[in-house]
Amino acid sequence: MRTNKTVTFISGTAIGTLGGLIGLGGAEFRLPLLIGIFNFSALEAVILNKATSLVVVASAMFFRTRTVPFDSVIDHQDVILNLLLGSLVGAWLGASWAVRLKSQTLYRIIAILLLVISCALLLSHEVITDGIPPFTGLMRAMLGVIAGFAIGVVASLLGVAGGELLIPTLILLFALDIKVAGSLSLAVSLPTMLTGFMRYSRDNSFSVLRENKRFLLIMAAGSFAGTFLGGLLLGFVSDSLLLPMLAGILVISAIKIWQHG
């Protein structure tokens, strides 16, 4: 199946559209496809997932500026730095743990984390903020670092951008609007993913990128096209409708991956 260029491109486009629309790397949807349809091992799927997610995150940040300008992101640079203090360390450690785990163990962890992510998405859907953060000062900064660390670990273990957890964190902890939170999550995700990617590059399993270069390029091209489409749709599609649907997809994906392991 991995030699079918059309399926690969369409898969990348569909997932990239979701990523560009919500502010995610789309990896949580790509991962079950890489494992279940394209038959990559768990660690191979995680590394390929992360490489493709980098394309989605970088391009989505640009295409979303029609609705969420860069100025809105820069205005919250203190929030970005707060989360990055924890997420960069978590990303490095998460990647270190992933390369040491047995394949079946990694499948189980991935399935459980996907269920956790689905709950986080539902939680962010239900929360209505008044723009006032529940914590301020040092307490909020400490919680931001802790949350960032946990998200960094999850991002490396799954090969995801981490936006599934960053967006609820930005809404709950920092009382931000859902669309602004989506763009800020991309700004935090990019350096976090690069850190995990650097750690994976020190392991022999990183060769999966060279061995599947054509597959990766086609998937990345589809993802780029998808993020462009998602950016266009951002101003028209309601997140309140999308988030519950995405959470349901995550639950199904988690079940499939658990069974695959």
Sequence and secondary structure as in RCSB ss.txt:
>XXXX:A:sequence
MRTNKTVTFISGTAIGTLGGLIGLGGAEFRLPLLIGIFNFSALEAVILNKATSLVVVASAMFFRTRTVPFDSVID
HQDVILNLLLGSLVGAWLGASWAVRLKSQTLYRIIAILLLVISCALLLSHEVITDGIPPFTGLMRAMLGVIAGFA
IGVVASLLGVAGGELLIPTLILLFALDIKVAGSLSLAVSLPTMLTGFMRYSRDNSFSVLRENKRFLLIMAAGSFA
GTFLGGLLLGFVSDSLLLPMLAGILVISAIKIWQHG
>XXXX:A:secstr
 TT HHHHHHHHHHHHHHHHHHT   HHHHHHHHHHTS   HHHHHHHHHHHHHHHHHHHHHHGGGTS HHHHHT
THHHHHHHHHHHHHHHHHHHHHHTTS HHHHHHHHHHHHHHHHHHHHHHHH    S  SS HHHHHHHHHHHHHH
HHHHHHHHT  SHHHHHHHHHHTT   HHHHHHHHHHHHHHHHHHHHHHHTTSGGGGHHHHTHHHHHHHHHHHHH
HHHHHHHHTTTS HHHHHHHHHHHHHHHHHHHHHH 
